[in-house]
């Protein structure tokens, strides 16, 4: 029996078939008593004795059967007592059979004797079976059967409900107006999952081979469950083709799925397990798309009853990242071989090193052998050489190691590891480091230096003799500028301090004078990296000191003892690039636009409280040489400083419960000046000074992510900032002093070290009486 059809076919009504090529041994057939219902032989009532002839049919056009229990293409060679022959169906156009229990392509060769081979060539754009027990392809009997599929193949009713992207809605609405069946190619696959029929492809007793291959016309895409029954069966998914497994693939004992194309469980964006009766091989061109849901610690998985052998790739699609990555079984079988399957992420991820291995001889396991954050930060490609960033990296390593997979910092850690380049990771680590927190020690220490320097206003070399020994002063430093630049790859600091102080001192004996000073400092500090601002801190502090001076001839010792408190607030950049993922795909396999997983926010705000207490002693002598004087001094400083603070705004927020530092310094210095009379009642003083400060080498603060304060082992960030020592101090001034004890002065003070420079100009008024 040979049927050659040219031109489209469209039928309505139940059991209204499209193309029927039937050869029945012993008579009967479609014209007999059978209804051609599914799973029934079409043999007629004459008993089916004799050999059945071959049955072939072909069409170059679409076949659309709308009713229930209908066949778009039906080929049968069947007999009872005798031999059946080959069946060959060729669909050059699409086959639609979307009614209940309908079949798009049916091939049967059944007999008690020998059976013929069944071949079905599906060359059209679509092969769509029906709802309920409907299938796209049904093979019944046969000997060595082959299905060559180039189409988009699945089984589903004609009127599914689904979701579609807004951008595709207008085009889909327009397609509804066109004649012919409607295929929602742009429908989101996940929205259709519960509407696919139980099986897409079925077989019975023959040795069935299903070959799925993309062509110029068709996608070579199969969606659904497969049950090829008995026999030695094989499913070949060729390169550039795709198979979407729903729940099961039954290839029978000894059956094999050979994947050279793309395999996914229920489509990308959905985590599912597919059971495979039979074995699995995947060669170098094959891909097993693997969705990973870290929040629920699950991944796509294949469970095989026989052996597995995996090469090619496993594209990883992370649907959530709020727990840490551990290890996950991708496939299980009676035996397993890892032939070099490579895990790939959507974008490069420098912090992850995904690998696979076989455990117990049966499980293909995905795991990660990740570099430490410290190694990544110290890699030259990170672009950072900042010690604080390295300390932050070590802290992150400690936090990550403290608890897995449940870890309050999992999202942040995973986002960092998904950085696409070393430089991106280095910049993110730099932003996450709370550099300002330890830098506050340096700011309040410098304000103390300024206060104590201003306190020497009335204890220096007097221009005119003040017999009563009393002096009051007021000094303002409107803009003391500080910058720190440790070179390429480090963070820079730019501070502006404004200080105003008042004080007084008076003689209380022949050699002793006592006094006090009170001052206020305003701060504005900016920290940057590669020109990008990381944080800005503003604040103020108040300080008060008791003063004392002992003089004996040309020698003197002056003392200061006191301290103060401060408060600061600011905001810092903590953004990390969000992680992208593919949320799903369409029915025809087009991936939806990439979306971003939730991030950690772009910044945190913070508040700090400070306190300090300490003393200073300066020993010196004054050598007068006419209008000139020479004053060598040696100053000793000892201070206790404490900083605490709290951040808010994201999981990147730190808590600093309180860290203290001791600061010690000794500064030998020399001042040279001259008094130049300008009248009988006034004189100018010009002076210059220089000194070298040797001090403590660094500041340190301890803090923790507020969300990670209760982790096992209590890991902590120990953040330091270097102090330039030696620090070279210079100064110069111009004073106008009157015999009545009133003096006006303008001064410059600077300090220069290996990485820092300070410049400040101040003005003062003093009255001696």
C-alpha positions as CSV (number, residue, x, y, z in Angstrom):
1,X,0.0,0.0,0.0
2,X,1.5,3.3,-1.1
3,X,0.0,6.7,-0.5
4,X,1.5,9.9,-1.8
5,X,-0.3,13.1,-0.6
6,X,0.4,16.6,-1.9
7,X,-1.6,19.4,-0.3
8,X,-2.8,20.2,3.2
9,X,-5.4,18.0,4.9
10,X,-7.8,19.2,7.6
11,X,-10.4,17.1,9.4
12,X,-13.0,17.6,12.0
13,X,-14.8,15.2,14.3
14,X,-13.8,12.2,16.4
15,X,-11.8,9.5,14.6
16,X,-11.5,11.7,11.6
17,X,-8.1,10.6,10.4
18,X,-5.7,12.3,8.0
19,X,-3.6,9.9,6.0
20,X,-4.1,6.1,6.5
21,X,-1.8,3.6,4.8
22,X,-3.0,0.2,5.9
23,X,-2.1,-3.3,4.8
24,X,-3.9,-6.0,6.7
25,X,-3.3,-9.7,6.2
26,X,-6.5,-11.6,5.7
27,X,-8.7,-8.6,4.9
28,X,-10.5,-6.1,7.1
29,X,-8.9,-2.9,8.1
30,X,-10.3,0.6,8.3
31,X,-13.3,-0.5,6.3
32,X,-14.0,-3.3,8.7
33,X,-15.2,-3.3,12.2
34,X,-12.3,-1.5,14.0
35,X,-12.5,2.1,15.0
36,X,-8.8,2.5,14.9
37,X,-8.9,3.5,18.5
38,X,-5.5,3.7,20.2
39,X,-3.9,0.4,21.2
40,X,-6.3,-1.6,19.1
41,X,-5.3,-3.6,16.0
42,X,-6.9,-2.5,12.8
43,X,-7.4,-6.0,11.6
44,X,-10.9,-6.6,10.4
45,X,-13.3,-9.3,11.3
46,X,-12.1,-11.9,8.8
47,X,-9.5,-13.2,11.3
48,X,-6.2,-11.9,10.0
49,X,-4.7,-15.0,8.4
50,X,-2.0,-14.4,5.8
51,X,1.0,-12.0,5.3
52,X,0.5,-8.3,5.4
53,X,2.0,-6.1,2.7
54,X,4.2,-3.1,3.2
55,X,2.5,0.3,4.0
56,X,4.1,3.6,3.0
57,X,2.8,7.1,3.0
58,X,4.2,10.5,2.4
59,X,3.0,14.1,2.4
60,X,4.6,17.3,1.5
61,X,2.1,19.5,3.4
62,X,0.5,20.0,6.7
63,X,-2.0,17.5,8.2
64,X,-4.3,18.8,10.8
65,X,-6.8,16.5,12.5
66,X,-8.9,18.3,15.2
67,X,-11.1,15.5,16.7
68,X,-10.5,13.0,19.5
69,X,-9.0,9.6,18.8
70,X,-7.7,10.8,15.4
71,X,-4.5,10.0,13.6
72,X,-2.7,12.6,11.4
73,X,-0.6,9.9,9.8
74,X,-1.3,6.2,10.2
75,X,0.8,3.4,8.8
76,X,0.1,-0.2,9.5
77,X,1.2,-3.6,8.2
78,X,-0.6,-6.1,10.5
79,X,-1.8,-9.7,10.5
80,X,-2.6,-12.4,12.9
81,X,-1.2,-15.7,11.6
82,X,1.5,-14.7,9.1
83,X,4.2,-12.1,8.6
84,X,4.0,-8.3,8.6
85,X,6.0,-6.0,6.4
86,X,7.7,-2.6,6.6
87,X,5.9,0.6,7.4
88,X,7.4,3.9,6.2
89,X,5.8,7.3,6.9
90,X,7.3,10.6,5.7
91,X,5.8,13.8,6.9
92,X,7.2,16.7,4.8
93,X,4.9,19.1,6.6
94,X,3.7,19.6,10.2
95,X,1.4,17.1,11.8
96,X,-1.2,18.3,14.3
97,X,-3.4,15.8,16.2
98,X,-4.3,17.7,19.4
99,X,-7.6,16.2,20.3
100,X,-8.0,13.9,23.2
101,X,-6.2,10.5,22.7
102,X,-5.0,11.5,19.3
103,X,-1.7,10.6,17.7
104,X,0.3,12.6,15.2
105,X,2.3,9.7,13.7
106,X,1.4,6.1,14.2
107,X,3.4,3.2,12.8
108,X,2.6,-0.5,13.3
109,X,4.0,-3.8,12.1
110,X,2.5,-6.7,14.1
111,X,2.3,-10.4,13.4
112,X,2.8,-13.8,15.0
113,X,5.6,-14.4,12.4
114,X,8.3,-12.0,11.4
115,X,7.7,-8.3,11.6
116,X,8.8,-5.5,9.3
117,X,10.8,-2.4,10.2
118,X,9.0,0.8,11.0
119,X,10.5,4.1,9.8
120,X,8.9,7.5,10.5
121,X,10.5,10.6,9.0
122,X,9.2,13.8,10.6
123,X,10.6,16.7,8.4
124,X,8.0,19.4,9.1
125,X,8.2,22.2,11.6
126,X,5.8,20.6,14.2
127,X,4.7,17.2,15.3
128,X,2.1,17.6,18.0
129,X,0.1,14.8,19.6
130,X,-3.1,15.1,21.6
131,X,-4.1,15.5,25.2
132,X,-5.0,12.8,27.7
133,X,-3.4,9.5,26.3
134,X,-2.5,11.2,23.1
135,X,1.1,11.0,21.9
136,X,3.2,12.6,19.1
137,X,4.7,9.3,17.9
138,X,3.5,5.8,18.6
139,X,5.4,2.7,17.5
140,X,3.6,-0.6,17.8
141,X,5.6,-3.8,17.1
142,X,8.1,-3.8,14.3
143,X,11.5,-5.2,14.3
144,X,14.2,-2.5,13.9
145,X,12.4,0.8,14.0
146,X,13.6,4.3,13.4
147,X,12.1,7.7,14.0
148,X,14.0,10.6,12.3
149,X,12.7,13.8,13.9
150,X,13.5,17.3,12.7
151,X,10.4,18.9,14.2
152,X,9.3,20.5,17.5
153,X,7.6,17.4,18.9
154,X,5.4,17.1,22.0
155,X,1.8,16.1,23.0
156,X,-0.7,18.6,24.4
157,X,-4.2,19.7,23.9
158,X,-5.0,22.5,21.4
159,X,-6.1,25.1,24.0
160,X,-3.5,25.3,26.7
161,X,-3.2,28.1,29.2
162,X,0.2,29.7,29.5
163,X,2.3,32.8,30.3
164,X,4.0,34.8,27.6
165,X,6.5,37.7,27.7
166,X,4.9,41.1,27.3
167,X,7.2,41.9,24.4
168,X,5.8,38.8,22.5
169,X,2.1,39.4,23.3
170,X,1.2,41.5,20.3
171,X,2.8,39.1,17.8
172,X,1.1,36.1,19.4
173,X,-2.3,37.9,19.4
174,X,-1.8,38.6,15.7
175,X,-1.0,34.9,15.0
176,X,-4.4,34.0,16.4
177,X,-6.1,35.7,13.5
178,X,-4.2,33.6,10.9
179,X,-5.9,30.3,9.7
180,X,-4.6,27.0,10.9
181,X,-3.5,25.6,14.2
182,X,-1.8,27.8,16.7
183,X,1.5,26.8,18.3
184,X,2.4,29.1,21.2
185,X,6.2,29.1,20.4
186,X,6.8,32.1,22.6
187,X,4.9,30.7,25.6
188,X,7.0,30.3,28.7
189,X,7.7,26.6,29.0
190,X,7.3,26.4,32.7
191,X,3.7,27.6,32.5
192,X,2.9,24.6,30.2
193,X,4.6,21.9,32.2
194,X,1.4,20.5,33.9
195,X,-0.4,20.5,30.5
196,X,1.8,18.1,28.5
197,X,0.3,14.7,28.0
198,X,1.8,11.8,30.0
199,X,3.9,10.5,27.0
200,X,5.3,12.1,23.9
201,X,6.8,9.1,22.3
202,X,5.9,5.4,22.8
203,X,7.1,2.0,21.6
204,X,6.3,-1.6,22.4
205,X,8.3,-4.6,21.5
206,X,10.6,-3.5,18.7
207,X,14.2,-2.3,18.7
208,X,13.4,1.4,18.5
209,X,15.9,4.1,17.6
210,X,14.7,7.7,17.9
211,X,17.0,10.2,16.1
212,X,16.4,13.8,17.0
213,X,18.2,16.3,14.7
214,X,17.8,19.9,13.9
215,X,17.2,20.8,10.2
216,X,16.8,23.9,8.2
217,X,13.0,23.7,8.7
218,X,12.7,22.1,12.2
219,X,14.2,22.6,15.6
220,X,14.9,19.0,16.3
221,X,13.4,19.5,19.7
222,X,11.5,16.9,21.8
223,X,9.5,17.8,24.9
224,X,7.9,15.1,27.1
225,X,8.2,11.7,28.6
226,X,9.4,8.7,26.5
227,X,8.5,5.0,26.8
228,X,9.9,2.8,24.2
229,X,8.9,-0.4,25.9
230,X,10.8,-3.6,25.3
231,X,13.5,-4.3,22.7
232,X,17.0,-2.8,22.5
233,X,16.2,0.9,22.3
234,X,18.2,4.0,21.7
235,X,17.5,7.8,21.8
236,X,20.0,9.9,19.8
237,X,19.9,13.6,20.6
238,X,22.2,15.1,18.0
239,X,24.3,18.2,18.1
240,X,22.3,21.5,18.0
241,X,19.2,19.6,18.9
242,X,17.4,19.6,22.3
243,X,15.5,17.3,24.5
244,X,13.4,18.5,27.4
245,X,12.7,15.6,29.8
246,X,9.7,16.0,32.1
247,X,9.7,13.0,34.4
248,X,10.8,9.8,32.8
249,X,12.7,8.3,29.8
250,X,12.1,4.5,29.5
251,X,14.5,3.0,27.0
252,X,14.1,-0.5,28.5
253,X,16.8,-2.9,29.6
254,X,20.0,-2.3,27.7
255,X,18.6,0.9,26.2
256,X,20.8,4.0,25.8
257,X,20.3,7.7,25.6
258,X,23.1,9.3,23.5
259,X,23.3,13.0,24.0
260,X,25.3,15.1,21.6
261,X,23.0,18.1,21.9
262,X,21.2,19.9,24.7
263,X,19.4,18.1,27.5
264,X,17.4,19.8,30.2
265,X,15.1,18.7,32.9
266,X,11.7,20.5,32.4
267,X,13.5,23.4,30.8
268,X,16.1,25.9,32.1
269,X,14.9,27.7,35.2
270,X,13.3,24.6,36.8
271,X,14.9,22.1,39.1
272,X,13.7,18.6,38.4
273,X,14.8,14.9,38.5
274,X,14.3,12.8,35.4
275,X,14.3,9.0,35.8
276,X,16.0,7.1,33.0
277,X,15.4,3.4,32.5
278,X,18.6,2.5,30.6
279,X,22.0,4.0,30.3
280,X,23.4,7.4,29.2
281,X,26.3,8.7,27.3
282,X,27.1,12.3,26.6
283,X,29.9,13.1,24.2
284,X,32.0,16.3,23.8
285,X,29.3,18.3,22.1
286,X,26.6,17.4,24.5
287,X,25.3,19.6,27.3
288,X,23.3,18.7,30.4
289,X,21.8,22.0,31.5
290,X,21.9,22.1,35.3
291,X,19.7,24.4,37.4
292,X,20.9,24.9,40.9
293,X,18.8,26.1,43.8
294,X,21.2,26.8,46.6
295,X,18.4,28.0,49.0
296,X,16.9,24.4,48.9
297,X,20.2,22.7,48.2
298,X,18.9,20.9,45.1
299,X,19.9,20.6,41.5
300,X,18.7,19.0,38.3
301,X,19.5,15.3,38.3
302,X,19.3,12.1,36.2
303,X,18.7,8.8,37.9
304,X,19.8,5.9,35.6
305,X,19.1,2.2,36.0
306,X,22.2,1.4,34.0
307,X,25.6,3.0,33.3
308,X,26.4,6.6,32.7
309,X,29.3,8.2,30.9
310,X,29.5,12.0,30.8
311,X,31.7,14.3,28.7
312,X,30.8,17.6,27.2
313,X,29.5,20.4,29.4
314,X,27.1,21.0,32.3
315,X,26.0,24.6,32.0
316,X,25.1,25.8,35.5
317,X,22.2,28.2,36.1
318,X,21.9,29.4,39.7
319,X,18.3,30.2,40.7
320,X,19.2,31.2,44.2
321,X,22.3,31.9,46.2
322,X,21.3,32.4,49.8
323,X,23.2,29.3,51.0
324,X,26.8,28.2,50.3
325,X,27.7,25.8,47.5
326,X,28.7,22.4,48.8
327,X,28.4,19.3,46.5
328,X,25.5,17.8,44.5
329,X,24.8,14.6,42.7
330,X,24.0,15.3,39.0
331,X,23.5,11.6,38.0
332,X,23.4,8.2,39.5
333,X,23.6,4.8,37.7
334,X,24.7,1.2,38.1
335,X,28.2,2.5,37.2
336,X,29.4,5.9,36.3
337,X,32.3,7.4,34.2
338,X,33.4,11.0,34.2
339,X,34.9,11.4,30.8
340,X,35.7,15.1,31.3
341,X,32.4,16.8,31.7
342,X,33.0,20.5,32.3
343,X,30.8,22.7,34.5
344,X,30.3,26.1,33.0
345,X,28.6,29.2,34.5
346,X,26.5,31.8,32.6
347,X,29.4,34.3,32.9
348,X,33.0,33.8,34.1
349,X,33.1,33.4,37.9
350,X,36.7,33.9,39.2
351,X,35.8,32.8,42.7
352,X,34.5,29.4,41.8
353,X,36.3,26.4,40.4
354,X,33.5,23.9,39.6
355,X,34.6,20.3,39.1
356,X,33.1,16.9,38.8
357,X,34.0,13.5,40.2
358,X,32.6,10.0,40.5
359,X,31.8,8.9,44.1
360,X,31.2,5.2,45.0
361,X,31.6,4.3,41.3
362,X,27.9,5.2,40.8
363,X,27.4,8.9,41.4
364,X,28.5,11.9,39.2
365,X,29.1,14.6,41.7
366,X,29.4,18.4,41.1
367,X,31.7,20.1,43.7
368,X,33.9,23.2,43.9
369,X,37.6,23.5,44.8
370,X,37.5,27.3,45.2
371,X,40.5,29.6,45.7
372,X,40.5,31.5,49.0
373,X,39.5,35.1,49.0
374,X,42.9,35.9,50.3
375,X,44.5,34.2,47.3
376,X,42.2,36.0,44.9
377,X,42.9,39.4,46.6
378,X,46.6,38.9,46.4
379,X,46.5,37.9,42.8
380,X,48.1,40.7,40.7
381,X,45.0,40.7,38.5
382,X,42.9,41.9,41.4
383,X,44.4,45.4,41.1
384,X,44.7,45.8,44.9
385,X,47.7,45.8,47.2
386,X,45.9,47.3,50.1
387,X,46.7,45.5,53.4
388,X,43.2,46.3,54.7
389,X,41.6,44.5,51.7
390,X,43.8,41.5,52.3
391,X,42.6,41.5,56.0
392,X,39.0,41.7,54.7
393,X,39.6,38.8,52.4
394,X,41.0,36.7,55.3
395,X,38.0,37.6,57.3
396,X,35.6,36.4,54.5
397,X,37.5,33.1,54.4
398,X,37.0,32.7,58.1
399,X,33.3,33.5,57.8
400,X,32.8,31.1,54.9
401,X,34.6,28.3,56.7
402,X,32.6,28.8,59.9
403,X,29.3,27.4,58.7
404,X,28.1,25.7,55.5
405,X,25.7,25.6,53.7
406,X,23.7,27.7,56.1
407,X,25.6,30.9,56.5
408,X,24.2,34.4,57.1
409,X,26.7,35.8,54.7
410,X,26.1,33.3,51.9
411,X,24.6,35.7,49.5
412,X,27.4,38.2,49.8
413,X,30.0,35.4,49.6
414,X,28.4,33.9,46.5
415,X,28.1,37.3,44.8
416,X,31.8,37.9,45.3
417,X,32.7,34.5,44.0
418,X,30.6,35.2,40.9
419,X,32.7,38.2,40.0
420,X,33.6,38.0,36.4
421,X,37.2,39.2,36.6
422,X,39.9,39.4,39.2
423,X,39.8,43.2,38.9
424,X,36.0,43.2,39.6
425,X,36.5,41.0,42.6
426,X,39.4,43.2,43.9
427,X,37.3,46.3,43.6
428,X,34.3,44.7,45.3
429,X,36.5,43.5,48.2
430,X,37.9,47.0,48.5
431,X,34.4,48.5,48.7
432,X,33.3,46.0,51.3
433,X,36.3,46.8,53.6
434,X,35.3,49.5,56.2
435,X,38.5,51.5,55.8
436,X,37.0,54.5,57.5
437,X,36.5,52.6,60.8
438,X,40.2,52.3,61.6
439,X,41.1,55.6,60.0
440,X,39.0,57.4,62.6
441,X,41.8,56.7,65.1
442,X,44.2,58.6,63.0
443,X,41.8,61.6,62.6
444,X,41.2,62.1,66.3
445,X,44.9,61.6,67.0
446,X,45.8,64.4,64.6
447,X,43.2,66.6,66.1
448,X,44.9,66.0,69.5
449,X,48.2,67.0,67.9
450,X,46.6,70.3,66.7
451,X,45.1,71.0,70.1
452,X,48.4,70.5,71.9
453,X,50.3,72.6,69.4
454,X,47.8,75.4,69.9
455,X,48.2,75.0,73.7
456,X,51.8,76.1,73.3
457,X,50.6,79.5,72.3
458,X,51.4,81.1,75.7
459,X,54.2,78.7,76.8
460,X,56.6,79.5,74.0
461,X,59.3,82.2,73.9
462,X,57.9,85.5,75.1
463,X,58.5,88.5,72.9
464,X,58.1,90.9,75.9
465,X,58.5,90.2,79.6
466,X,55.2,89.6,81.3
467,X,55.7,90.3,84.9
468,X,52.3,89.0,86.0
469,X,52.6,85.8,84.0
470,X,49.1,85.5,82.8
471,X,48.1,84.7,79.2
472,X,44.9,83.8,77.4
473,X,44.5,82.9,73.7
474,X,42.2,81.8,71.0
475,X,43.3,79.9,67.9
476,X,41.6,78.8,64.8
477,X,42.8,76.4,62.1
478,X,40.1,76.8,59.4
479,X,41.4,74.1,57.1
480,X,44.0,71.5,58.0
481,X,44.4,69.2,55.0
482,X,45.6,65.7,55.1
483,X,46.2,63.2,52.3
484,X,47.4,59.6,52.3
485,X,48.4,57.8,49.2
486,X,50.3,54.5,49.6
487,X,50.6,53.9,45.9
488,X,48.9,52.0,43.1
489,X,46.4,49.4,44.3
490,X,45.7,51.0,47.6
491,X,43.0,53.3,49.0
492,X,43.6,57.0,49.4
493,X,42.5,59.3,52.2
494,X,41.7,63.0,52.0
495,X,40.7,64.7,55.3
496,X,39.8,68.2,56.2
497,X,39.9,69.2,59.9
498,X,38.7,72.5,61.3
499,X,39.9,73.2,64.9
500,X,39.2,76.1,67.2
501,X,40.5,76.3,70.8
502,X,40.6,78.7,73.7
503,X,42.9,78.6,76.7
504,X,44.7,80.4,79.4
505,X,47.6,79.9,81.7
506,X,49.0,81.8,84.7
507,X,51.9,81.7,87.0
508,X,51.2,80.0,90.4
509,X,54.7,80.2,91.8
510,X,58.2,81.3,90.9
511,X,58.7,78.4,88.5
512,X,55.3,77.0,87.9
513,X,52.4,78.0,85.7
514,X,49.0,76.2,85.4
515,X,46.3,76.5,82.8
516,X,43.7,74.8,80.7
517,X,42.5,74.6,77.1
518,X,39.2,73.6,75.4
519,X,38.8,72.9,71.7
520,X,36.4,71.6,69.1
521,X,37.3,69.9,65.8
522,X,35.1,69.3,62.8
523,X,36.0,66.5,60.4
524,X,35.3,65.7,56.8
525,X,37.1,62.5,55.5
526,X,36.9,60.9,52.1
527,X,38.4,57.5,51.2
528,X,38.7,56.5,47.5
529,X,40.0,53.8,45.3
530,X,41.1,54.4,41.8
531,X,39.3,57.7,41.8
532,X,36.0,56.2,43.0
533,X,34.8,57.4,46.4
534,X,34.3,54.6,48.9
535,X,33.1,56.6,51.9
536,X,32.6,60.0,53.4
537,X,32.7,60.6,57.1
538,X,31.7,63.8,58.9
539,X,31.9,64.4,62.6
540,X,33.1,66.5,65.5
541,X,35.0,66.1,68.7
542,X,35.6,68.1,71.9
543,X,38.8,68.0,73.9
544,X,39.9,69.6,77.1
545,X,43.4,69.6,78.7
546,X,45.0,70.7,81.9
547,X,48.3,72.5,81.3
548,X,51.3,73.0,83.4
549,X,54.7,74.5,82.8
550,X,57.9,74.5,84.8
551,X,60.7,77.0,84.0
552,X,64.1,77.3,85.5
553,X,66.3,79.9,83.8
554,X,66.5,78.9,80.2
555,X,65.1,75.4,80.7
556,X,61.5,74.4,80.8
557,X,59.1,71.5,80.9
558,X,55.5,71.8,79.9
559,X,52.8,69.2,80.4
560,X,49.3,68.6,79.1
561,X,46.8,66.0,80.4
562,X,43.3,65.4,79.2
563,X,41.1,64.0,76.5
564,X,37.8,64.2,74.9
565,X,35.0,62.5,73.0
566,X,33.7,62.6,69.4
567,X,30.9,61.4,67.2
568,X,30.9,60.6,63.5
569,X,28.5,59.5,60.8
570,X,28.8,58.7,57.2
571,X,27.9,56.4,54.3
572,X,30.0,54.0,52.3
573,X,29.7,52.1,49.1
574,X,29.2,48.4,49.5
575,X,27.7,47.4,46.2
576,X,28.6,44.1,44.5
577,X,27.5,43.3,41.0
578,X,24.4,41.1,41.1
579,X,24.4,37.6,39.8
580,X,22.5,36.9,36.6
581,X,20.5,33.8,35.8
582,X,18.2,32.5,33.1
583,X,14.6,32.4,34.5
584,X,13.3,30.1,31.9
585,X,12.8,29.4,28.2
586,X,10.0,29.4,25.6
587,X,8.3,26.4,24.2
588,X,10.6,26.5,21.2
589,X,13.7,26.7,23.3
590,X,14.6,30.4,23.3
591,X,16.0,31.5,26.6
592,X,14.2,34.3,28.4
593,X,16.2,37.5,29.0
594,X,18.7,37.2,31.8
595,X,17.5,38.5,35.2
596,X,19.4,39.4,38.3
597,X,19.2,37.7,41.7
598,X,18.6,39.9,44.7
599,X,21.7,41.8,45.8
600,X,22.9,43.2,49.1
601,X,22.1,46.9,48.5
602,X,24.5,49.6,47.4
603,X,25.6,51.2,50.6
604,X,25.5,51.3,54.4
605,X,25.3,54.2,56.8
606,X,27.3,54.3,60.0
607,X,27.8,56.0,63.3
608,X,30.9,56.1,65.4
609,X,31.7,57.2,68.9
610,X,35.2,58.0,70.0
611,X,37.0,58.8,73.2
612,X,40.6,59.5,74.0
613,X,42.7,60.3,77.0
614,X,46.4,61.0,77.3
615,X,49.3,63.3,78.2
616,X,52.1,65.1,76.7
617,X,55.4,66.3,78.1
618,X,57.8,68.7,76.3
619,X,61.3,69.3,77.6
620,X,63.4,72.1,76.1
621,X,65.7,75.1,76.5
622,X,65.7,78.5,75.0
623,X,69.0,80.1,73.9
624,X,68.7,83.8,73.3
625,X,71.2,85.4,70.9
626,X,70.3,89.1,70.7
627,X,67.3,89.3,68.4
628,X,67.5,85.6,67.6
629,X,66.6,82.6,69.6
630,X,67.2,78.9,69.4
631,X,64.9,76.4,71.1
632,X,65.5,72.7,70.9
633,X,62.8,70.5,72.4
634,X,62.0,66.8,73.0
635,X,58.3,65.9,73.3
636,X,56.8,62.7,74.6
637,X,53.2,61.7,73.9
638,X,51.1,58.9,75.3
639,X,47.4,58.5,74.5
640,X,44.6,55.9,74.8
641,X,42.0,56.1,72.0
642,X,38.8,54.1,71.7
643,X,36.4,53.8,68.7
644,X,33.1,52.0,68.5
645,X,30.5,52.0,65.8
646,X,27.6,50.4,64.0
647,X,26.5,50.2,60.4
648,X,23.0,49.7,59.0
649,X,21.5,49.2,55.6
650,X,22.5,45.7,54.4
651,X,24.0,42.4,55.2
652,X,27.4,44.0,54.5
653,X,26.9,46.2,57.6
654,X,29.6,45.8,60.3
655,X,29.5,46.2,64.1
656,X,32.4,47.6,66.0
657,X,31.8,46.9,69.7
658,X,34.8,49.0,70.8
659,X,38.5,48.8,70.1
660,X,41.2,50.7,71.8
661,X,44.7,51.6,70.8
662,X,47.7,53.1,72.7
663,X,49.7,55.7,70.8
664,X,53.2,56.6,71.8
665,X,55.5,59.1,70.2
666,X,58.7,61.0,70.8
667,X,59.6,64.1,68.7
668,X,62.9,65.9,68.8
669,X,62.5,69.3,67.3
670,X,64.3,72.6,66.8
671,X,62.8,76.1,66.5
672,X,64.7,79.1,65.3
673,X,63.3,82.6,65.3
674,X,64.0,86.3,65.4
675,X,62.2,89.3,66.8
676,X,62.3,92.4,64.6
677,X,61.2,95.7,66.2
678,X,58.9,97.8,64.1
679,X,58.2,100.5,66.6
680,X,58.7,101.3,70.2
681,X,55.6,99.3,71.1
682,X,55.6,96.4,68.6
683,X,57.7,93.9,66.9
684,X,57.5,91.1,64.3
685,X,58.6,87.6,65.1
686,X,59.5,85.3,62.3
687,X,60.3,81.7,63.1
688,X,60.7,78.2,61.6
689,X,60.8,74.8,63.2
690,X,61.4,71.2,62.2
691,X,61.2,67.9,64.0
692,X,61.0,64.2,63.5
693,X,58.3,62.1,65.1
694,X,58.9,58.5,65.9
695,X,55.7,56.7,66.9
696,X,53.6,53.6,67.1
697,X,53.4,51.9,63.7
698,X,49.7,51.1,63.2
699,X,46.1,51.5,64.3
700,X,43.9,48.4,64.6
701,X,40.2,47.9,65.0
702,X,38.2,44.7,65.4
703,X,34.7,44.3,63.9
704,X,32.3,41.7,62.6
705,X,29.5,41.6,60.1
706,X,26.4,42.4,62.3
707,X,24.6,39.4,60.7
708,X,27.5,37.0,61.5
709,X,28.2,37.8,65.1
710,X,27.1,34.4,66.3
711,X,29.0,32.2,63.9
712,X,31.0,29.3,65.4
713,X,34.5,30.3,66.2
714,X,33.5,34.0,66.4
715,X,35.6,35.1,63.4
716,X,36.5,38.8,63.4
717,X,38.0,41.3,61.1
718,X,41.2,42.8,62.4
719,X,41.6,45.9,60.3
720,X,44.8,47.9,60.5
721,X,46.1,51.2,59.1
722,X,49.8,52.0,59.0
723,X,51.1,55.1,60.7
724,X,54.0,56.8,59.0
725,X,57.0,56.8,61.3
726,X,59.2,58.7,61.1
727,X,57.0,61.6,60.3
728,X,58.8,64.8,59.4
729,X,57.2,67.9,61.0
730,X,57.8,71.5,59.8
731,X,56.4,74.8,60.7
732,X,56.8,78.6,60.2
733,X,55.1,81.6,61.6
734,X,54.8,85.3,61.6
735,X,53.7,87.1,64.8
736,X,52.9,90.7,65.5
737,X,53.5,91.3,69.3
738,X,52.9,94.5,71.2
739,X,54.4,95.6,74.5
740,X,50.9,95.7,75.9
741,X,50.8,91.9,75.7
742,X,48.5,91.6,72.7
743,X,49.8,89.3,69.9
744,X,48.5,88.3,66.5
745,X,50.0,85.4,64.6
746,X,49.6,83.4,61.4
747,X,51.2,80.0,61.3
748,X,51.8,77.1,58.9
749,X,52.3,73.6,60.1
750,X,53.1,70.6,57.9
751,X,53.9,67.0,58.3
752,X,55.3,64.6,55.7
753,X,55.9,60.9,55.7
754,X,56.3,58.0,53.3
755,X,52.6,58.1,52.4
756,X,51.1,61.1,54.0
757,X,51.3,64.9,53.9
758,X,49.6,67.4,56.1
759,X,49.2,71.1,55.6
760,X,47.5,73.6,57.9
761,X,47.3,77.3,58.4
762,X,46.2,78.8,61.6
763,X,45.6,82.2,63.1
764,X,45.7,83.2,66.8
765,X,45.1,86.0,69.2
766,X,46.8,86.1,72.6
767,X,46.8,88.5,75.4
768,X,49.4,88.5,78.1
769,X,48.7,90.5,81.3
